[in-house]
Amino acid sequence: MSPDALNSLFELCIGFALAGTLASGYQALVQRPAGFSLLKGGEVPKALAAVPFLVFAAPFIIMRNTLLGRVDHGRRIQFVMMATVLAGFWSLMSGTFIVMTLQAIGLLA
């Protein structure tokens, strides 16, 4: 495996791990699962505050909703695969941002 491929895999895993941690932490704190409905909170400052959270928690939310929709509503496998690719790409971009930020701070070489 080339160093670039290994780096991308590491960033993908970091993105999914961060998304899962954020969504699980939110659920533990407020006793309900995180979702995109946070944007419809009514108050504009609350909705704007939810945007950074949702940017990083979205891969987990997308996968959770997709897998639950597959079981509950019988969604087609093509839809599940498309959502998985979307969540994976989103996770890769989130992980890349986190790794680049940690490198800029000096915590990663």
Secondary structure as the mmCIF struct_conf table of DSSP 4:
data_model
#
loop_
_struct_conf.conf_type_id
_struct_conf.id
_struct_conf.beg_label_comp_id
_struct_conf.beg_label_asym_id
_struct_conf.beg_label_seq_id
_struct_conf.end_label_comp_id
_struct_conf.end_label_asym_id
_struct_conf.end_label_seq_id
HELX_RH_AL_P HELX_RH_AL_P1 PRO A 3 VAL A 30
BEND BEND1 GLN A 31 ARG A 32
HELX_RH_3T_P HELX_RH_3T_P1 PHE A 36 LYS A 40
BEND BEND2 GLY A 41 GLU A 43
HELX_RH_AL_P HELX_RH_AL_P2 VAL A 44 HIS A 73
HELX_RH_AL_P HELX_RH_AL_P3 ILE A 77 ILE A 105
TURN_TY1_P TURN_TY1_P1 GLY A 106 GLY A 106
BEND BEND3 LEU A 107 LEU A 107
#
